[in-house]
């Protein structure tokens, strides 16, 4: 019975997060209330407060849930990221997920273009989510650093700079994709960007 109760509580939590995303996307973060989130799925406001203390707490829960689920999907699809090819497949797989998953696109559009980010909310989110928000950059940087230590990448390559350059490209490409401004196929664009920014930088001969 306890297990069933725990499963039901998790189902309730998931329903609240999806309801919140729908209403944040439709009305905006600041104009959405817990009462509206509850009514949207025929729950009581108390059920929402049982899982989340306030809206910043709910926002953190939503962001963490999406990122962790995306990370689980990527680990299943691309379990090995210790090589340049593995890294590239990781970002291509993420690009395919963004391209094909309507909920994920909805979430990213909300976070990037609809969320009314105040300094206090941003600090709360960063403080609570630092461990996962920078995971793509950390994965990229750590892999390149390890490849450099093993001698597969030349010692004169600035792996931190290369990682930052690609992540800037990556974030810009996501923005183009989810606002339907991209003129090229998203997956092809990421593949070419990886080869151009990372591949060329690592194989180019230095004088």
Phi and psi in degrees as a GROMACS rama.xvg file:
@    title "Ramachandran Plot"
@    xaxis  label "Phi"
@    yaxis  label "Psi"
@TYPE xy
-62.761  -39.5267  UNK-2
-64.0248  -42.5604  UNK-3
-63.0141  -40.5655  UNK-4
-62.1918  -41.7433  UNK-5
-64.0687  -41.1527  UNK-6
-65.9734  -40.5002  UNK-7
-65.7677  -38.546  UNK-8
-62.9746  -39.8342  UNK-9
-67.7877  -38.0144  UNK-10
-63.1189  -39.6972  UNK-11
-63.9984  -43.9402  UNK-12
-61.0106  -44.2426  UNK-13
-62.5532  -41.5276  UNK-14
-63.674  -38.6045  UNK-15
-64.9658  -43.1507  UNK-16
-63  -42.7798  UNK-17
-66.6056  -39.894  UNK-18
-62.3355  -43.9496  UNK-19
-60.7047  -43.8944  UNK-20
-61.7961  -43.8046  UNK-21
-57.9684  -46.4675  UNK-22
-76.8342  -35.9947  UNK-23
-60.4991  -42.2632  UNK-24
-67.3952  -37.8242  UNK-25
-81.0496  -42.6746  UNK-26
-112.922  -21.0312  UNK-27
100.573  153.941  UNK-28
-62.2616  -50.1411  UNK-29
-68.3933  -26.638  UNK-30
-91.895  -2.7873  UNK-31
-95.7506  132.39  UNK-32
-109.628  160.95  UNK-33
-61.0168  -36.6775  UNK-34
-60.9424  -41.953  UNK-35
-67.8459  -40.2644  UNK-36
-60.6331  -42.702  UNK-37
-66.4927  -47.5242  UNK-38
-63.507  -31.4968  UNK-39
-60.2147  -26.7978  UNK-40
-123.193  18.3462  UNK-41
60.0704  38.8763  UNK-42
-107.762  169.604  UNK-43
-88.9472  156.923  UNK-44
-62.7258  -30.1845  UNK-45
-62.7994  -33.0386  UNK-46
-64.7106  -37.058  UNK-47
-68.2124  -44.6123  UNK-48
-67.2931  -24.6615  UNK-49
-66.1301  -32.5388  UNK-50
-94.6798  -30.751  UNK-51
-136.745  129.397  UNK-52
-69.567  -35.1451  UNK-53
-161.367  179.27  UNK-54
-66.58  -41.1649  UNK-55
-58.397  -38.4956  UNK-56
-63.5937  -40.5023  UNK-57
-66.7574  -41.4582  UNK-58
-60.9657  -43.6117  UNK-59
-61.8232  -42.4894  UNK-60
-61.8153  -40.1676  UNK-61
-65.4113  -47.4906  UNK-62
-63.4763  -44.7679  UNK-63
-62.3561  -42.1964  UNK-64
-62.007  -46.3645  UNK-65
-64.4272  -46.3193  UNK-66
-66.5914  -41.915  UNK-67
-66.4501  -39.3531  UNK-68
-66.302  -39.1955  UNK-69
-64.7971  -40.569  UNK-70
-64.4865  -40.3624  UNK-71
-61.8316  -42.5011  UNK-72
-62.0617  -43.8642  UNK-73
-67.3157  -37.3516  UNK-74
-67.3455  -32.6832  UNK-75
-71.1148  -40.981  UNK-76
-78.8607  -36.8362  UNK-77
-131.272  78.6615  UNK-78
-70.8154  -22.6018  UNK-79
-112.743  115.684  UNK-80
-125.306  24.5905  UNK-81
-84.3245  -3.65077  UNK-82
-119.678  167.868  UNK-83
-62.4572  -39.3483  UNK-84
-66.0906  -40.7074  UNK-85
-62.7795  -41.27  UNK-86
-60.6088  -46.3001  UNK-87
-61.9455  -42.156  UNK-88
-64.9996  -32.3171  UNK-89
-60.7043  -48.5874  UNK-90
-73.5637  -33.0561  UNK-91
-66.1885  -41.4776  UNK-92
-62.4363  -41.0148  UNK-93
-65.3265  -38.5579  UNK-94
-62.2456  -43.7401  UNK-95
-61.7562  -39.6191  UNK-96
-64.3131  -44.4904  UNK-97
-63.8423  -39.3483  UNK-98
-66.9816  -35.4227  UNK-99
-101.194  -18.952  UNK-100
-99.4487  108.121  UNK-101
-63.445  -39.095  UNK-102
-63.6688  -41.6869  UNK-103
-65.6568  -40.0234  UNK-104
-63.9173  -41.3048  UNK-105
-60.1707  -46.1396  UNK-106
-61.251  -46.5909  UNK-107
-66.8644  -37.3306  UNK-108
-62.9471  -43.3134  UNK-109
-61.5676  -50.2951  UNK-110
-64.1421  -41.0877  UNK-111
-84.1944  -32.7409  UNK-112
-125.326  -15.2677  UNK-113
-112.172  -29.3356  UNK-114
-64.1173  129.61  UNK-115
-86.2589  86.2764  UNK-116
-77.1437  112.816  UNK-117
-95.0511  164.209  UNK-118
-62.4917  -39.3865  UNK-119
-67.8897  -42.1204  UNK-120
-66.4293  -43.6825  UNK-121
-59.5572  -41.8425  UNK-122
-64.9094  -40.1177  UNK-123
-63.3058  -42.8858  UNK-124
-65.9695  -47.8674  UNK-125
-61.44  -41.8741  UNK-126
-62.7699  -37.8277  UNK-127
-84.2969  -22.5785  UNK-128
-120.837  11.4331  UNK-129
-54.0184  -31.5945  UNK-130
-69.2014  -21.0081  UNK-131
-121.297  -21.4671  UNK-132
-64.1637  -33.4287  UNK-133
-100.341  17.8623  UNK-134
-61.9418  -40.0257  UNK-135
-61.9862  -41.9447  UNK-136
-64.9172  -43.1578  UNK-137
-63.506  -42.8317  UNK-138
-60.3271  -46.8625  UNK-139
-62.5236  -49.9743  UNK-140
-63.5437  -44.8356  UNK-141
-64.1872  -40.6863  UNK-142
-66.0449  -45.8151  UNK-143
-63.1568  -39.2184  UNK-144
-63.6325  -43.1679  UNK-145
-65.7876  -38.7984  UNK-146
-65.7343  -33.7282  UNK-147
-69.2466  -41.3263  UNK-148
-64.0116  -32.4904  UNK-149
-83.7074  -2.82007  UNK-150
89.0703  3.04636  UNK-151
-79.1795  -17.4389  UNK-152
-124.634  136.968  UNK-153
-60.6021  150.636  UNK-154
-68.3552  -23.8952  UNK-155
-85.2563  6.25412  UNK-156
-85.3083  130.982  UNK-157
-86.4056  92.3022  UNK-158
-65.521  -31.1856  UNK-159
-66.5882  -43.6345  UNK-160
-64.1215  -44.6143  UNK-161
-61.1984  -41.3779  UNK-162
-63.5605  -44.6946  UNK-163
-64.8527  -39.4456  UNK-164
-61.9703  -44.3061  UNK-165
-68.9772  -39.987  UNK-166
-64.696  -35.7988  UNK-167
-62.9389  -43.9479  UNK-168
-60.4468  -45.3955  UNK-169
-58.7108  -47.6083  UNK-170
-64.883  -40.4916  UNK-171
-65.1451  -39.1472  UNK-172
-65.3036  -38.6746  UNK-173
-61.7876  -44.1078  UNK-174
-58.8905  -43.2327  UNK-175
-62.8893  -40.6447  UNK-176
-68.2551  -48.6407  UNK-177
-78.3332  -11.7611  UNK-178
-101.48  9.21505  UNK-179
59.0635  32.696  UNK-180
-100.475  -6.62325  UNK-181
-70.1728  133.768  UNK-182
-94.5634  -10.3659  UNK-183
-119.744  158.817  UNK-184
-59.092  131.452  UNK-185
-58.6481  -47.8019  UNK-186
-62.7403  -43.2694  UNK-187
-63.096  -39.3088  UNK-188
-62.6237  -44.3504  UNK-189
-66.5729  -41.2189  UNK-190
-59.1733  -46.8845  UNK-191
-67.2536  -39.8983  UNK-192
-63.1999  -39.8637  UNK-193
-63.427  -47.1197  UNK-194
-63.0331  -38.738  UNK-195
-72.2574  -47.698  UNK-196
-81.0296  -45.7495  UNK-197
-94.7565  -51.5507  UNK-198
-57.6668  -51.6217  UNK-199
-64.3106  -38.4141  UNK-200
-65.5573  -32.3658  UNK-201
-87.0767  -21.6154  UNK-202
-103.567  -15.0056  UNK-203
-65.7507  132.821  UNK-204
-75.1316  133.567  UNK-205
-97.5626  140.472  UNK-206
